[in-house]
Amino acid sequence: MHEMDAALICKALSDSNRLKIVKMLADGEKCACKLLEAFSITQPTLSHHMKILCDSGLVIARKEGKWTHYSLSCETLTQFKNFIAELSCCKDGVCSCK
Protein backbone atom coordinates (compact mmCIF):
# COMPACT_ATOMS: atom_id res chain seq x y z
CA MET A 1 0.00 0.00 0.00
CA HIS A 2 1.29 3.44 -0.90
CA GLU A 3 1.50 6.22 1.67
CA MET A 4 -1.13 8.26 -0.21
CA ASP A 5 -3.62 5.37 -0.03
CA ALA A 6 -2.95 4.92 3.68
CA ALA A 7 -3.36 8.67 4.21
CA LEU A 8 -6.81 8.57 2.56
CA ILE A 9 -7.86 5.76 4.87
CA CYS A 10 -6.48 7.56 7.93
CA LYS A 11 -8.38 10.70 6.91
CA ALA A 12 -11.56 8.66 6.42
CA LEU A 13 -11.15 7.07 9.85
CA SER A 14 -10.39 10.39 11.57
CA ASP A 15 -14.10 11.08 12.10
CA SER A 16 -15.78 9.27 14.99
CA ASN A 17 -18.98 8.64 13.00
CA ARG A 18 -17.02 7.06 10.15
CA LEU A 19 -15.02 4.98 12.59
CA LYS A 20 -18.28 3.75 14.13
CA ILE A 21 -19.61 2.93 10.65
CA VAL A 22 -16.50 0.86 9.89
CA LYS A 23 -16.90 -1.00 13.19
CA MET A 24 -20.54 -1.72 12.30
CA LEU A 25 -19.54 -3.00 8.86
CA ALA A 26 -17.00 -5.34 10.47
CA ASP A 27 -20.03 -7.51 11.33
CA GLY A 28 -21.00 -7.72 7.65
CA GLU A 29 -22.85 -5.83 4.96
CA LYS A 30 -25.37 -3.23 6.12
CA CYS A 31 -28.08 -1.30 4.32
CA ALA A 32 -27.82 2.48 4.52
CA CYS A 33 -31.16 2.46 6.36
CA LYS A 34 -29.68 0.30 9.14
CA LEU A 35 -26.61 2.51 9.41
CA LEU A 36 -28.80 5.60 9.61
CA GLU A 37 -30.76 4.11 12.53
CA ALA A 38 -27.58 4.02 14.61
CA PHE A 39 -26.91 7.75 14.28
CA SER A 40 -28.62 11.05 14.97
CA ILE A 41 -27.71 12.40 11.53
CA THR A 42 -29.59 13.10 8.32
CA GLN A 43 -29.47 10.90 5.23
CA PRO A 44 -27.38 13.48 3.30
CA THR A 45 -24.84 13.52 6.14
CA LEU A 46 -24.65 9.72 6.08
CA SER A 47 -24.18 9.85 2.31
CA HIS A 48 -21.30 12.30 2.78
CA HIS A 49 -19.60 9.97 5.28
CA MET A 50 -20.14 6.96 3.03
CA LYS A 51 -18.67 8.78 0.02
CA ILE A 52 -15.50 9.51 1.98
CA LEU A 53 -15.25 5.87 3.12
CA CYS A 54 -15.89 4.58 -0.41
CA ASP A 55 -13.41 7.04 -1.96
CA SER A 56 -10.76 5.77 0.44
CA GLY A 57 -11.35 2.25 -0.87
CA LEU A 58 -12.15 0.91 2.58
CA VAL A 59 -15.88 0.51 1.91
CA ILE A 60 -17.71 -0.94 -1.09
CA ALA A 61 -21.21 0.20 -2.10
CA ARG A 62 -23.78 -2.04 -3.78
CA LYS A 63 -27.12 -0.71 -5.04
CA GLU A 64 -30.26 -2.79 -4.60
CA GLY A 65 -33.43 -1.02 -5.66
CA LYS A 66 -33.59 2.33 -3.92
CA TRP A 67 -31.20 1.29 -1.14
CA THR A 68 -27.44 1.10 -1.04
CA HIS A 69 -25.72 -1.67 0.87
CA TYR A 70 -22.23 -1.17 2.24
CA SER A 71 -19.48 -3.59 3.18
CA LEU A 72 -15.81 -3.43 4.05
CA SER A 73 -13.28 -4.13 1.34
CA CYS A 74 -11.36 -7.03 2.85
CA GLU A 75 -8.51 -6.49 0.38
CA THR A 76 -8.06 -2.82 1.28
CA LEU A 77 -8.47 -3.46 5.00
CA THR A 78 -5.83 -6.21 4.88
CA GLN A 79 -3.43 -3.98 2.96
CA PHE A 80 -3.97 -1.16 5.47
CA LYS A 81 -3.46 -3.49 8.43
CA ASN A 82 -0.22 -4.75 6.85
CA PHE A 83 0.91 -1.16 6.24
CA ILE A 84 0.28 -0.29 9.90
CA ALA A 85 1.98 -3.50 11.07
CA GLU A 86 5.15 -2.42 9.25
CA LEU A 87 5.35 0.69 11.43
CA SER A 88 7.64 0.34 14.38
CA CYS A 89 9.24 2.39 17.13
CA CYS A 90 12.34 0.19 16.98
CA LYS A 91 15.77 1.59 16.14
CA ASP A 92 18.70 -0.64 15.25
CA GLY A 93 16.73 -3.74 16.23
CA VAL A 94 15.97 -2.43 19.72
CA CYS A 95 12.33 -1.71 20.36
CA SER A 96 11.49 1.10 22.79
CA CYS A 97 7.78 0.18 22.94
CA LYS A 98 8.09 -2.44 25.65
N, C-alpha and C positions, 0 to 999 in steps of 0.2 A: 504494500500500500504506500502510495506517495504521501508526502507531508501535506500537500494541498487537500487530498481526499480526507485525511485524518482531521485536518483543521475544519473542514465542512461538517464532519460528524461532531466534533467537539462543540462547534458553534450551535449545531442543532440540539445538542444535549444540554446546552448551557441554560435553557429555560426549564423551570421546574414542571410546568405543564407538559412539555414535550418529553421530559424524562419520565414522568408518570405514564404518559401514553406508551412509551417504549416498554416500560415495565408491564403494562397491561397486555401488550402485544406478545410479550415473552410467553404468555399462556396459550397463544395461538391467534389465528385470524379473528378480527373483530369488525363488525359493521360500524360505520360512522355513527349511527344512531346509538349504539351501545357505548361508544366512547363519549359521546356527548352527554349521556346520562350521568357520567362520573364527574362531570365538571359543571361549574356555574359560569359557563361562557356561552356565547352565541354560536350558531352554526358557521357564520363567516369567520369567526375567530378560530374555531376548530379547523376550518379549511386552510386558514393561513398557517397554522402549526403543522398540519399534515403536508402542505406543500414544501415547507422547509425540511421536514423529515424525509420526504420522497426525493427532493432535490439532492439531499446528502447521500442518497443511495441506501440508507439504512432501512427504509420502509418501502414496501411495494403496494401499489393500489390496484384494485381489481373492481371494475364496474359490474354490477348486476342489477338490471332494471334502473330504478332511480337512486339506488344506494351504492355507495362505494365501500368496499371491504378492504381492510388494511392488514398487512402482515409484515413481520420482520424479514429482511433479506438475510438468510443464514450465511450466504457467501460474504456479504459485506461485513456482517457482524463478526464473523470468524477472522477476516482480514484485519479488522480494527482491533480485536482482542490480541491478535498476534503482534500487531504494531505496538500496542501498549506493553505487551509482555517483553518486548525487546528493550524497553526503557529500563534504565538501571541507575542506581546511585553509587555504583561500584567504580573504583578507580584503581587501576593496576591490579585487578583481581581481588581487591579487598573491598568488601561491601560495608558501607557505613550505616546501613538500614537496620541492622540487628540490634 
